[in-house]
Amino acid sequence: MTGDAIKIFLPMALAFIIGITYTPILTDFLYKHKLWKQKAGKKASDGSDAVVFNALHKDKEVGTPRMGGIVIWASATVVMLGMWLLSKFFPNPLTHKLDFLSRSQTWIPFATLLLGALIGLVDDYLEVRGSGGHHSGGLSLKKRLAIVGTIGLAVGWWFYVKLGVMMIGLPFGYILTLGWVIVPLCALIMLAVYASGVIDGIDGLAGGIFASIFAAYAGIAFMQHQIDLAAFCAVLVGSILAFLWYNIPPARFYMSETGSMALTLTLAVVAVMTDYKLGGGYGVIVLPIVALPLVLTVGSNILQLLSKKFLGKKLFHVAPLHHHFEALGWPQYKVTMRYWVLGVVMAIIGMIVAVGL
């Protein structure tokens, strides 16, 4: 038990230390090359101008770099590969114990993390080097959703064909056998979680929420004896906290797509890996509980679109929900910290439910 705890907490601490150490270099690079949007302005989901959002954030979108999510996946990568290399070049019981890059538990989420980070990085670069208008050069929403859906289908196929995942755990010990339907289900989960990435809209908000979520899944994986996966989630927590150190108000940079896509895609994979077949648990069912702030984000967007389409009026001043609170007059730090509190509480409840089921 002590060895397992060290395997989880030591890499997490290293990821945090590495992250806050090299981030000033990254920050200088981002500011030197002016890697921010060339013109403020955002479009709503239906293609219209996001008038309220643009009024609230007109002074912040220009001058603050994107690509801050590099801190997260780069720190995690350095620690993961560092531990793996130590076990290869200095083989002994300790280094083997600390190595958590394993085919059975962490290859898939790690690959998803890097793939999402790379695609997001390309989108961020196109965004800051685009035309400079409201429709700058980033990938369109349709293209990003198509890419995420394709990745979700590929991951679902791998789970189904290679790992035999074809069922999910339900409350009170029931099992739902889905067969090949698990493939599109994985894609839908990934798309839904990715859509919640728009929570990256207020200084410090996304970092605190994702830290709570991955901490919860680290706990769930640990309780299910998926120690490598628990260490992987813990490393992400340490990396996210390093990012958050520089993202709290006033933010030095934004997470943007390279961070949000990496984390949301990885979260979907982790949820499936902590479910019945691979973890003997309920990772999919508890996802809406653990990630309730993300659910509120996606849900408020959907409700806003439906209300505008069928009722001809907006349900919220602006969607997603956290910007609605801004429009009501809440200062950003109040929105952020209350979301943090909600995120921590729901992470704890999610772990309790996962164990209790």
C-alpha positions as CSV (number, residue, x, y, z in Angstrom):
1,M,0.0,0.0,0.0
2,T,2.8,2.4,0.9
3,G,4.6,1.7,-2.4
4,D,1.4,2.2,-4.4
5,A,0.9,5.6,-2.6
6,I,4.4,6.7,-3.4
7,K,3.9,5.6,-7.1
8,I,1.0,7.9,-7.3
9,F,2.0,11.0,-5.2
10,L,5.7,11.2,-6.2
11,P,5.0,11.5,-10.0
12,M,2.2,14.0,-9.2
13,A,4.6,16.2,-7.2
14,L,7.3,15.9,-9.9
15,A,4.8,17.0,-12.6
16,F,3.9,20.1,-10.6
17,I,7.5,21.0,-9.9
18,I,8.6,20.5,-13.5
19,G,5.6,22.4,-14.8
20,I,6.1,25.5,-12.7
21,T,9.8,25.4,-13.3
22,Y,9.8,25.6,-17.1
23,T,6.5,27.5,-17.6
24,P,8.2,31.0,-17.4
25,I,10.3,29.9,-20.4
26,L,7.2,28.9,-22.3
27,T,5.4,32.1,-21.2
28,D,8.3,34.2,-22.6
29,F,8.1,32.4,-25.9
30,L,4.3,32.9,-26.2
31,Y,4.6,36.6,-25.4
32,K,7.6,37.1,-27.6
33,H,5.8,35.6,-30.6
34,K,2.5,37.2,-29.7
35,L,0.6,33.9,-29.9
36,W,-2.8,35.3,-29.1
37,K,-5.9,36.1,-31.1
38,Q,-5.3,39.1,-33.4
39,K,-8.8,40.5,-32.9
40,A,-11.3,40.0,-30.1
41,G,-14.6,38.5,-30.8
42,K,-16.4,35.1,-30.6
43,K,-19.3,33.5,-32.5
44,A,-22.1,31.7,-30.7
45,S,-22.9,28.0,-31.4
46,D,-25.6,29.0,-33.9
47,G,-23.1,31.2,-35.9
48,S,-24.4,34.6,-34.6
49,D,-22.2,37.1,-32.8
50,A,-21.8,36.3,-29.1
51,V,-22.7,39.9,-28.2
52,V,-22.8,39.5,-24.4
53,F,-19.6,37.4,-24.2
54,N,-17.8,39.8,-26.5
55,A,-18.8,42.7,-24.3
56,L,-17.6,40.9,-21.1
57,H,-14.3,39.8,-22.6
58,K,-13.4,42.4,-25.2
59,D,-10.4,43.6,-23.3
60,K,-9.0,40.1,-22.5
61,E,-9.0,38.0,-25.7
62,V,-6.3,40.1,-27.3
63,G,-2.9,40.3,-25.5
64,T,-3.2,37.0,-23.6
65,P,-1.5,34.1,-25.3
66,R,-3.2,30.8,-26.1
67,M,-1.5,27.4,-26.0
68,G,-1.1,27.4,-22.2
69,G,-2.3,23.8,-22.2
70,I,1.2,22.8,-23.3
71,V,2.2,23.0,-19.7
72,I,-0.2,20.2,-18.8
73,W,0.6,17.6,-21.4
74,A,4.3,18.4,-21.6
75,S,4.8,18.1,-17.9
76,A,2.9,14.8,-17.8
77,T,4.9,13.5,-20.8
78,V,8.2,14.4,-19.2
79,V,7.3,12.6,-16.0
80,M,5.8,9.5,-17.7
81,L,8.7,9.0,-20.1
82,G,11.2,9.9,-17.4
83,M,10.0,7.2,-15.1
84,W,9.9,4.7,-18.0
85,L,13.5,5.5,-19.0
86,L,14.7,5.2,-15.5
87,S,13.3,1.7,-15.3
88,K,15.0,0.8,-18.5
89,F,18.5,2.3,-17.9
90,F,18.6,1.8,-14.2
91,P,16.6,-1.4,-13.6
92,N,15.9,-2.1,-9.9
93,P,12.8,-2.8,-7.8
94,L,12.3,0.9,-7.1
95,T,12.4,2.2,-10.7
96,H,10.3,-0.7,-11.9
97,K,7.7,0.2,-9.2
98,L,7.6,3.9,-10.2
99,D,7.2,3.1,-13.9
100,F,3.5,3.5,-14.8
101,L,3.6,3.4,-18.6
102,S,1.9,0.1,-19.1
103,R,0.1,-1.5,-22.0
104,S,-2.8,-2.7,-20.0
105,Q,-3.7,0.6,-18.3
106,T,-2.0,3.7,-19.6
107,W,-1.0,3.3,-23.2
108,I,-4.4,4.2,-24.6
109,P,-5.1,7.3,-22.4
110,F,-1.5,8.5,-22.9
111,A,-1.8,8.2,-26.7
112,T,-5.2,10.0,-26.6
113,L,-3.7,12.8,-24.5
114,L,-0.9,13.3,-27.0
115,L,-3.2,13.0,-30.0
116,G,-5.7,15.5,-28.6
117,A,-2.8,17.9,-27.6
118,L,-1.3,17.8,-31.1
119,I,-4.6,18.4,-32.9
120,G,-5.5,21.2,-30.4
121,L,-2.1,22.7,-30.9
122,V,-2.6,22.9,-34.7
123,D,-5.9,24.5,-34.1
124,D,-4.5,27.0,-31.7
125,Y,-1.7,27.9,-34.1
126,L,-4.1,28.4,-37.0
127,E,-6.3,30.5,-34.7
128,V,-3.6,33.0,-33.8
129,R,-2.1,33.1,-37.2
130,G,-5.5,33.3,-39.0
131,S,-7.1,36.2,-40.8
132,G,-7.5,38.3,-37.6
133,G,-11.2,38.5,-37.9
134,H,-14.0,36.8,-35.9
135,H,-13.5,33.8,-38.2
136,S,-9.7,33.3,-37.9
137,G,-7.9,30.4,-39.2
138,G,-8.7,27.8,-36.5
139,L,-10.4,24.5,-37.4
140,S,-14.2,24.9,-37.7
141,L,-16.4,23.4,-35.0
142,K,-17.7,20.8,-37.5
143,K,-14.1,19.7,-38.4
144,R,-13.2,19.4,-34.7
145,L,-16.3,17.4,-33.9
146,A,-15.6,15.1,-36.9
147,I,-12.0,14.6,-35.7
148,V,-13.1,13.9,-32.1
149,G,-15.8,11.5,-33.3
150,T,-13.4,9.6,-35.5
151,I,-10.9,9.3,-32.6
152,G,-13.8,8.1,-30.4
153,L,-14.8,5.4,-32.9
154,A,-11.2,4.3,-33.2
155,V,-10.8,4.1,-29.4
156,G,-14.2,2.3,-29.1
157,W,-13.1,-0.2,-31.8
158,W,-9.9,-0.9,-29.9
159,F,-11.8,-1.4,-26.6
160,Y,-14.3,-3.7,-28.3
161,V,-12.0,-5.8,-30.6
162,K,-8.7,-5.8,-28.7
163,L,-9.8,-5.6,-25.1
164,G,-13.2,-7.2,-25.2
165,V,-15.1,-4.3,-23.7
166,M,-18.8,-4.7,-24.6
167,M,-20.6,-3.8,-21.3
168,I,-20.9,-1.1,-18.7
169,G,-21.6,-1.3,-15.0
170,L,-24.9,-0.1,-13.7
171,P,-26.0,0.7,-10.1
172,F,-26.5,-2.1,-7.6
173,G,-24.4,-4.6,-9.4
174,Y,-26.3,-4.8,-12.7
175,I,-24.4,-5.1,-16.0
176,L,-25.6,-3.7,-19.3
177,T,-24.2,-5.7,-22.3
178,L,-24.0,-3.6,-25.4
179,G,-21.8,-5.7,-27.8
180,W,-20.6,-3.7,-30.7
181,V,-22.7,-0.7,-29.6
182,I,-19.9,0.1,-27.2
183,V,-18.0,1.5,-30.2
184,P,-20.4,4.4,-31.0
185,L,-21.1,4.8,-27.3
186,C,-17.4,5.6,-26.8
187,A,-17.6,8.1,-29.6
188,L,-20.6,9.8,-28.1
189,I,-19.0,10.0,-24.6
190,M,-15.9,11.5,-26.2
191,L,-17.9,14.0,-28.2
192,A,-20.0,15.0,-25.1
193,V,-17.0,15.4,-22.9
194,Y,-15.1,17.4,-25.6
195,A,-18.1,19.7,-26.0
196,S,-17.6,20.6,-22.3
197,G,-14.2,22.0,-23.0
198,V,-15.8,25.4,-23.5
199,I,-15.6,25.7,-19.8
200,D,-12.2,27.3,-20.5
201,G,-13.6,30.8,-20.6
202,I,-12.7,32.4,-17.2
203,D,-9.3,32.7,-15.6
204,G,-8.6,29.6,-13.5
205,L,-11.9,28.0,-14.1
206,A,-11.0,25.0,-16.3
207,G,-7.8,24.2,-14.4
208,G,-9.6,23.9,-11.1
209,I,-12.4,21.8,-12.5
210,F,-10.2,19.4,-14.4
211,A,-7.9,19.0,-11.4
212,S,-10.8,17.9,-9.3
213,I,-12.1,15.5,-11.9
214,F,-8.8,13.7,-12.5
215,A,-8.2,13.6,-8.8
216,A,-11.5,11.8,-8.4
217,Y,-10.6,9.2,-11.1
218,A,-7.2,8.7,-9.6
219,G,-9.0,7.8,-6.4
220,I,-11.4,5.5,-8.2
221,A,-8.7,3.8,-10.1
222,F,-6.6,3.4,-6.9
223,M,-9.6,1.8,-5.1
224,Q,-10.0,-0.6,-8.1
225,H,-6.3,-1.5,-7.9
226,Q,-5.6,0.1,-11.3
227,I,-2.4,1.6,-9.8
228,D,-0.8,2.6,-13.1
229,L,-4.0,4.4,-14.2
230,A,-4.3,6.1,-10.9
231,A,-0.7,7.3,-11.2
232,F,-1.5,8.6,-14.7
233,C,-4.5,10.6,-13.5
234,A,-2.5,11.9,-10.5
235,V,0.3,13.1,-12.9
236,L,-2.3,15.0,-14.8
237,V,-3.5,16.6,-11.6
238,G,0.0,17.8,-10.8
239,S,0.4,19.1,-14.3
240,I,-2.9,20.9,-14.2
241,L,-2.0,22.5,-10.9
242,A,1.2,23.8,-12.4
243,F,-0.8,25.3,-15.2
244,L,-3.3,26.7,-12.7
245,W,-0.4,28.4,-10.8
246,Y,-0.1,30.7,-13.8
247,N,-3.7,30.7,-15.0
248,I,-5.3,32.1,-11.8
249,P,-6.4,35.8,-12.3
250,P,-4.9,37.6,-14.0
251,A,-4.1,34.7,-16.3
252,R,-0.7,34.6,-18.0
253,F,-2.2,32.5,-20.8
254,Y,-5.2,30.4,-21.7
255,M,-5.5,26.6,-21.8
256,S,-7.1,26.7,-25.3
257,E,-7.6,23.7,-27.5
258,T,-4.2,22.1,-27.0
259,G,-5.1,21.7,-23.3
260,S,-8.9,21.3,-23.4
261,M,-8.9,18.7,-26.3
262,A,-6.1,16.7,-24.7
263,L,-7.9,16.6,-21.3
264,T,-11.5,16.0,-22.5
265,L,-10.5,13.2,-24.8
266,T,-8.4,11.6,-22.2
267,L,-11.2,11.9,-19.6
268,A,-13.6,10.0,-21.8
269,V,-11.0,7.2,-22.1
270,V,-10.3,7.1,-18.4
271,A,-14.0,6.8,-17.7
272,V,-14.3,3.7,-19.9
273,M,-11.1,2.2,-18.5
274,T,-12.4,2.4,-14.9
275,D,-15.7,0.7,-15.8
276,Y,-16.8,-2.9,-15.5
277,K,-14.6,-4.8,-17.9
278,L,-11.2,-3.2,-17.3
279,G,-11.6,-1.9,-13.8
280,G,-14.5,-3.8,-12.3
281,G,-16.1,-0.4,-11.5
282,Y,-18.6,2.2,-12.7
283,G,-16.4,4.8,-14.4
284,V,-19.0,5.7,-17.1
285,I,-22.0,5.9,-14.8
286,V,-20.3,8.2,-12.3
287,L,-18.9,10.5,-15.0
288,P,-21.8,12.9,-15.0
289,I,-21.5,13.1,-11.2
290,V,-17.8,13.7,-11.0
291,A,-17.9,16.0,-14.0
292,L,-21.1,17.9,-13.1
293,P,-19.6,21.3,-13.9
294,L,-18.9,20.0,-17.4
295,V,-22.4,18.7,-17.7
296,L,-23.8,22.1,-16.7
297,T,-21.6,23.7,-19.3
298,V,-22.8,21.4,-22.2
299,G,-26.4,21.4,-20.9
300,S,-26.7,25.1,-20.8
301,N,-25.4,25.4,-24.3
302,I,-27.9,22.9,-25.6
303,L,-30.8,24.5,-23.7
304,Q,-29.8,27.9,-25.0
305,L,-29.9,26.7,-28.6
306,L,-33.2,24.9,-28.2
307,S,-34.8,27.9,-26.5
308,K,-33.7,30.2,-29.2
309,K,-34.8,27.8,-31.9
310,F,-38.2,26.8,-30.6
311,L,-39.2,29.7,-28.3
312,G,-37.5,32.5,-30.1
313,K,-35.7,33.8,-27.0
314,K,-32.7,33.1,-24.9
315,L,-32.9,31.1,-21.7
316,F,-29.7,32.5,-20.3
317,H,-28.1,35.9,-20.8
318,V,-25.3,34.1,-22.4
319,A,-24.2,30.4,-22.5
320,P,-22.4,28.5,-21.2
321,L,-23.7,28.9,-17.7
322,H,-20.6,30.4,-16.1
323,H,-20.8,33.3,-18.5
324,H,-24.4,33.8,-17.5
325,F,-23.3,34.4,-14.0
326,E,-20.8,36.9,-15.3
327,A,-23.6,38.7,-17.1
328,L,-25.6,38.8,-13.9
329,G,-22.8,40.8,-12.4
330,W,-20.8,38.2,-10.5
331,P,-17.0,39.0,-10.6
332,Q,-15.0,36.3,-12.3
333,Y,-13.2,35.2,-9.2
334,K,-16.6,34.5,-7.6
335,V,-17.7,32.3,-10.5
336,T,-14.4,30.5,-10.5
337,M,-14.2,29.7,-6.8
338,R,-17.8,28.6,-6.5
339,Y,-17.2,26.3,-9.5
340,W,-14.1,25.0,-7.8
341,V,-16.1,24.2,-4.6
342,L,-18.8,22.5,-6.7
343,G,-16.1,20.5,-8.5
344,V,-14.5,19.3,-5.3
345,V,-17.8,18.3,-3.7
346,M,-19.0,16.4,-6.8
347,A,-15.6,14.7,-7.2
348,I,-16.0,13.4,-3.6
349,I,-19.6,12.4,-4.1
350,G,-18.6,10.6,-7.4
351,M,-15.9,8.6,-5.6
352,I,-18.4,7.6,-2.8
353,V,-21.0,6.5,-5.4
354,A,-18.3,4.6,-7.4
355,V,-17.4,2.6,-4.2
356,G,-20.9,2.3,-2.9
357,L,-22.3,0.9,-6.2
